Structure formats: C-alpha cells, structure tokens
Amino acid sequence: MSNNIESVLKEDRVFEPPTAFVEQATLKPADVDALYKAAADDHQGFWADQAREHITWHTPFEQVLDDSDAPFFKWFADGQLNVSYNCLDRHLESRGDKIAIIFEGDDGGVEHISYRELHARVCRFANALKTQGLGKGDRVVIYLPNVPQAAVAMLACARIGAIHSVVFGGFSAISLRDRIDDASARMLITADGNYRGGKLIPLKETADKALSEGCESIEKVIVLKRADCNANITEGRDMWWSDAVDGQPDQCEPEWVDAEHPLFILYTSGSTGKPKGIQHSSGGYLLGAICTCRWVFDLGDDDVFWCTADVGWVTGHTYITYGPTACGATQVMFEGVPTYPEPDRFWQMVDQHQVSIFYTAPTAIRALMKQGDEYPQRHALDSLKVLGTVGEPINPEAWMWYRRMIGHERCPIIDTWWQTETGAHMITPIASYTPTKPGSATRALPGIAADILDESGAPVTDAHQGGVLVMTKPWPYMLRTIWNDPERYKDTYFGMYDAHTYVAGDSAQRDEQGNFRILGRIDDVVNVAGHRLGTMEVESALVAHEAVAEAAVVSRPHEVKGEAIVAFVILKTDGGSEKLASELRDWVSEQLGAIAKPDEIRFADGLPKTRSGKIMRRLLRTVARGDEVTQDVSTLENPQIIDQLQARGA
Ligand code: PRX
C-alpha cells in the first residue's frame, strides 16, 4: 500500500504571499513565526493561550489536555462555555448592528441580517425548542436548505446544549432515516422544500418518506416554509417554523456546558459499514474554527467572507455557522448553484457583495473554468483578497486558473487540507505568510503535528516517496469519538500505529521544502465532487436491488468531479441491458442521494477474486480507468474474467 505510493508530479512554481497583501494583513509574518515557535516550544501551553485569548469562558479552565484515556482525548475539560454565546452575545455591544449574514436566495433575493437580529432569531428559536421539551444532550436532526434558518437552528441547539446533526439536503430518505435512527433524534427540523438552480427540492416529501418507517425516536417536526409547495403536515407531530417561534421572547439564557460537551454529530462515509457519526466537542472545536479563520484567511473586521459550501457538510459548519460568527465577521450565505441562472453567478455575487475572502471547492473551480474565461471577465472581482479551496486535491491547472482569472494574480491561493474528523484546517498555507505551490496544501498549522509514516511506523524522509498521513499529537478541535461506536473510533483512526497517532486515511508526500501534497485515500473511499463516499455504501445499495447478486464499486478520474463512480455488477440472472443499467443508477440515487449515482455500470459474469475470495479492487480500478493491466494476476481465481470486464467497458 503506502510504500507503493510514488509521486509523479513535479511542481517548481512557488508564489510568495503578495507584498501588498502582507502589508494590509492583520497577522504579520513575525506574528506567524511567533505562533509556530510557541507551539513548537510548548504544545499544550500554546493551545491553552489560544483558548484563553479567543474564547469567552463562563468558567475558565485549569486543565489543558487530558490524555489519560488515549485516544479519547479531552481538552479544557473543567472549563465551561456556550458556543452560541461566543458566536453572538459577545458581539452585541461592540458590533450589534454589524451585518452577520448577507443571504442571497436561489432567486436572487437578498437579505441582510445583523448580529443583533441573528441573536434574537436564535434566542426565539431556542425558546421554541425548549417549549417543545428539548434540552441539554437531546439530538436534533436538521434537514434544511442552505438558508440562514439552518444556521439559526444549529446555534439554537448550541444555546440550549442540544446536539445537532445536520443532514445534507441532497441525501435520500433512507440516508436521512439511518442518521435519525443512529442518533436517536427527538426532533427533525426541515423545510417544505426549496429551489436550487430553479428546480424544486421537495425536502418535506423526502422527510415524510424517511419518517414513514423507523425513526421512532422523532417526537416533533418543525417545518420551515421556504418553497410554499403544499407540503403535507401531520397533525400533532409537525408544526410550521413560524408557529413554533410565534410569541417566543428574543432573549434566552445560554446553557453553560463543559468544554467537552458534544456540540454536534456529523455523519461521514467510511470504507466499511454504515456512515460514522463524527462527534465534535464544544470548546476545542470552537477554538479550531476561530483560530483557522483568523490565521489562514486573515479574517478581520472589514472583510466580507464567503464560503460556498452547504451547511450539510463540515465546511459549512466550521466556515459558515461557527467560525465567521465567532470572529464577528460579515459573511455571504448562498442557497443556489454556481451556474444558475448563468455561469457567472459566483462572480456577479462577489462584486455585488464586495466579497474579500472566497472559499470554494476544486470541483466548482473546474466546472467554471470549463465554461470559459468570458464569465469571470464580465466582473471586476477587485474586492477579492484571499481565495481558498477545500475538499479534494486541486490540480495545478485549476489552481493557476483560479489565481489568474479570479485572483488577478493578486490573491494568495489557499489549498486547505482537513476532514470532517479534524474539525477545521490542518495543513494549509497561511495567507499572509506561506509561499504557495500549485497542488500543495503546504505546511501544518501551528500546534498541528503532521507527519508521513511508512507501514512500520517510521517517518518517510524521501521527498519522492509517499506514505500514510498522520497526526502525532492530539489537537483541540479533533473529533472525540464516533457516536455510539467508540471501538470503531479507536480502530479507524488509531488502529494502525498507536493511541497517540491519528491516521487520516489519506496518503501524502513531502517535498524538499517540507510542503505536503495529498495523494488520495488509502481506503475504499471515493471523493466525488468533494464529497466523501464509501464504496461499500454504494455496493450495499446495489445489492439491495432485486436483480443484483454482487457488486464492486471503484472510481476513475473525472475532469470536473475529481472522481467518478464505476460499478461492476453481477446479476442474479443473465441479461444486463442499457435499461437495467439506467434503472440501477436511479436506484442508487434513490437509496443514497444523487451524489452517489454511478457514472457507469458494467455488467459481468464474475468479479476478479483472489483464491481467498477477496475482490481485487486495484485491478478493477485499472480496468475502470481503461489502463493496461500490469498487476500480478497469478493469485486470481478466475483470470479470464479480466478480458470480459475490459471488453464490456469498451
Ligand atoms: O481525502 C481528503 C480530501 O477530503 C477528505 C475529507 O473529506 P470530508 O471529511 O468530506 O471533508 C471535506 C472538507 C474538509 C480528506 O481525507 N480532501 C479535503 N481537502 C483536501 C483533500 N484532498 C486534497 N487536498 C485538499 N485540500
């Protein structure tokens, strides 16, 4: 595995942080040097100082790190705080009238929400949750579009100590049901529907399907009217958002919780089994959100920050709901898609709202790059200062286009590597400090101990050799466990080496200057358009179809999406047809959501297996890519199957 990972890409272009940018930045290079030095000198002392500086504590902490039960780490455990207080109340005096959220709907409608107004909305909704009997530790599933009410619902949960689990609006009824059941959520917050790219997404209809079977823990459903699409309301269980908040006071005393109190659970794909409920803490997580906004983006009081992610993903949690608000910043939130009504929507919005920090995914950059230069050229884009990317490796061509066409060679390009599990940025340039390199996430942040190990656990020092990306020290904003499954947490993240070595599941390589380049996953996880999917999940969905006996799912590179899903399918009876292939693709989409829909289905009589019965996925990957098979196939039980698999794809 790891010692076969060899990097082929050689990249010599290096871009220093632009002088004009550094001059106006809040964080100067000397400040960053000081952060790195402090973290290297005293890891725990460094994080304790940051936590005292950036968080308003209700009860100050004395303990910093408790690693007595590794890998179940605790940070600031005897401190108490409230995350929503940190995101809202503490700004009211100094910047109550400052705009917190500039919201733009799919239809172009714009709404400005001040910190004072956001605080009032969160308090009213928090009171509504309490009226419905919810309190500290209760789980609430949020299945909403990317609208301010999603952030309000999340912050309201945080205010009363309830634990939210946001499910992306593109997920299917079955995925929603699985997540509700795993979390034993008492409440579901959803919308009647919403429009994205002009198309109606009937969220309530999907939610009703989910609730029609299982989901016994759900007592109440709050429904936001967003699309006015005649959603079905079940008497006694469902209520409109507007009715729930009607008459509720706009003040709500925060529930002070321990730093380790779970703030949220967010489900993400693993290589085996069902999605994992990644559980984050309150204090440590908040600290990561704040520090990374301040350091990486140089987010300051005059900025307009825009993260284009959906709140259904971790990026939307950290860089919409929590990070920018905790920093008291102004941000743009967008409900729509980059290409509607035209492929210049992003650029038009950047100009209209005078966005200074823009953060998006490589898949969006590649898709917009394909549309042609004329779209960004229609707009000035002169408010931009920093451009970021996240979610998957960015190819140097897209990186250079982003720099040239969007940043006008004036903006640092910040390729941020992190994960749902890591909570916030880990390996990334710091805008005012780090020389950048196309395709490289550069260096670990202060206080983050990243390394690359070989299978024996020895650090890889050869600059051209890849290895397993690990963190050798805990950090405050790391996940705390997998909800309901601490054993799986231990095995998945700390099973390869020891209880202090976090295994990210990615492979990486480091150049002579110490810059990291992420090479991809080491497990059976594919990354489609920046979204992580377990191949297992897609396989399980396929075999749940009555015609399918067995399935194996791999990925091949895709120009825009990064990776595309190819499924090899063995039927119970003969007769794979175009029609069945299309039916199976729709079936997967129905089971898991449209993001998991395979690009290609190949029918075969069998899968390439070793004599011990293991599917040779590496071989299938080669076949899916149309590459020549050079692997050793002598251990295959049925070598003749390779010809068939190749022929069927031609
Ligand atoms: O494989 C890495 C890839 O996305 C995975 C994490 O996915 P998820 O938990 O859904 O979080 C996405 C948003 C943080 C990683 O294990 N990945 C993320 N960012 C990058 C990346 N791969 C290369 N470069 C990145 N900047």
Boltz pocket constraint, residues with backbone or C-beta under 6 A from the ligand:
constraints:
  - pocket:
      binder: B
      contacts: [[A, 268], [A, 314], [A, 315], [A, 389], [A, 390], [A, 391], [A, 392], [A, 393], [A, 394], [A, 415], [A, 416], [A, 417], [A, 418], [A, 419], [A, 420], [A, 421], [A, 427], [A, 441], [A, 504], [A, 505], [A, 506], [A, 518], [A, 520], [A, 521], [A, 527], [A, 530], [A, 531], [A, 532]]
      max_distance: 6.0
